Amino acid sequence: MDSSEETLICPGIPQHSFVFEAADLPTKTVVVYADRAEVKRYIQASLAKGTNEIIIQNVSAVIERQSVRVDGVGVVIQEVQYQEMPIDTLTETERVRALEEEKYDLESRRAELDDEVESLKKRAEVLDGVAAQIASGSSSGISSPDLSPPPVRQIERRHSANQITPQPSPLQTPCLNFLLDGDYLKNLAHFLAYYGETVHSLKAEMRDKQRESDRIHENIENLERKIDQLRCGYEYDSIKRNISIIVEVDENKEAELFVTYQVYCAGWKPTYDIRATTTSDEEQNCSVKLCYYGLVEQNTGDTWNECDLVLSTATPSVGGSPPPLGTLTATLQRHAKNLRQRHGSSKRKPMSMASEEDMGFGSFDYNELVDAAAMQRLTMAHNVSSDSNSCSSTPMDALSTACFPIARPVTIPSNGIEHKVLVAQVDLGCAFLHEAVPCKSTSAYLSAQVINTSNLPLLPGGLAVYMNNSFVSKTHIPYVACGDEFRCSLGLDPAVKIEYRAPNRLLEQVGFMSKSQLITQEQTIALRNAKVNQTVQLTVREHIPKSNDDKIKVSIVTPELRGKAQDAKLNKDHNLEWTITLGPGQTKELNVKYTIRFSDGVNVISSVDDLQAFSLFHEMFSMNFNLSTIPKGRPRADTDEKTPHIRRVTKVF
């Protein structure tokens, strides 16, 4: 931790002054809230006897100025002051100039390395050219004069039309003797050894210099970013923020101080991973593993290095008092006629806003708007817009206050990127349940009824579901207090087979004096547990029409809904609901039969929201039961070609 000490002898001011850079101070603890963070930094200084001033320079630009406090042991803290002053342009210009000079030196060194690399490339290319000449058959440059092949005798041509002098065979050519020469082979071996060693060393040296050049290039880019940040900072933020601490000690000593302040542009939100396995024989009294994470992000301008992190749901407040409440009086209105004449144009003119005194409220002294507060509002607006597509949840500030310390030190850089930290891993008790709605889908959906048996409340957040080490889906979890339950969907279970057979419908006309129409529908649902050694508990739901008119009567024939031996029940949505336990390999059929009776000539419509159920319901009544075209006499039954399972039956009494 670097610091500079200055000794002052002017009366009325501290005798010794210590200057620290805020970014160089160790970060002890950071408490992250939903919209801000509280940072505690550690200061160690050798204080002299008397009054000392400690100055912390260049604190975060999003600091809450009223939140600064200092703690220390063995010292008397006389004053803590937050200061804002214009940036010394001369000093900052010198910083930029020093960075530019450093950049120039690095660019010069990189240019030298590039020249050396080019020189090494040329040397390697020369050796490659010589090797290429040898490979092509040319021996110039490495052969001795006595090794050069003798001239080949020309073949004498004979002017005979039928006889040609044969050429010598390759084994008899002088080139073979030349290649088999011992001195030539020795020289070739020496060249190849020299070529291999030299080229290898040249390319290794080229790689080393290229890597050094790349590192210098990265340093140059970092310097350019720093220079751009400094120049932009001077243009958009020309304020230097310091914290001045005046302390007094009775003797020379090593003092330890802790500076705590709040900053905006920081926050966190919870997220979870839940991992379930279905390897046990029973689905009841099981457990799932819940991984509790916190997504922390901050863009305060300072990096939190190796700090103790605490996530909190509290809503911090830096101070203030409630506004005074005035007296609200009620009086009789007098001179109503004059008041109407006086304010006759009030309908045409907009009424001015009532003052605080008129409403009975006293004045309220608001804090001055600062850059930090403005950035805080921008952060909150960004959080609201980013969560607009997510499920609605309880706000964190409306929940009970809870703190979650992180077990290990963490580093959170100031880059606005979410960093995932582990809060806890807990095993929660649960019961696996299967649910099915066969009229919509013939799949069984597995879910877990989880009980929060931990001592941590579960805050609203995203939930990633893993089933047997395989990712299933992303969902959302509401607020779950300790001891409460919540339902978690685990996806489809292909081992539970469901068959939704085609329904049988019978259309009849009944009655003697007053004709009525009667619809009888029968539906069969087949269930099978294909698991070898596991019992499943399955809940099946099926639509039953609900009458909202006395002229329409719906009667359920099967299943039995009364008595102790009832097979199913009607839930709050007037749907049949079975809860069945299927053993390994067990099959079962559910039979549904109900009748709908209404007066002849009445049109029945459905108000169900489900489109598929509406089409099924509409199919039952779209026939309009035009029975006048059927001749009277004996009962007649015919089959509708559009709906093969619907039969029309006319009964004449």
Beta strands, then each sheet from edge to edge (+ up, - down):
strand 1: 3-7
strand 2: 16-21
strand 3: 27-32
strand 4: 37-47
strand 5: 50-57
strand 6: 69-72
strand 7: 76-86
strand 8: 239-249
strand 9: 253-263
strand 10: 266-276
strand 11: 286-298
strand 12: 304-312
strand 13: 403-405
strand 14: 410-412
strand 15: 419-436
strand 16: 445-451
strand 17: 461-467
strand 18: 470-477
strand 19: 485-492
strand 20: 496-500
strand 21: 504-510
strand 22: 516-529
strand 23: 536-543
strand 24: 552-558
strand 25: 569-570
strand 26: 575-582
strand 27: 587-599
strand 28: 636-639
strand 29: 646-650
sheet 1: 1+ 2- 5- 8+ 7-
sheet 2: 6+ 9- 4+ 3- 12- 13+
sheet 3: 6+ 9- 4+ 3- 12- 14+
sheet 4: 18+ 17- 10- 11+ 15- 16+ 19-
sheet 5: 18+ 17- 10- 11+ 15- 23- 26+ 25-
sheet 6: 20+ 22- 21+ 29+ 28-
sheet 7: 20+ 22- 27+ 24-
end
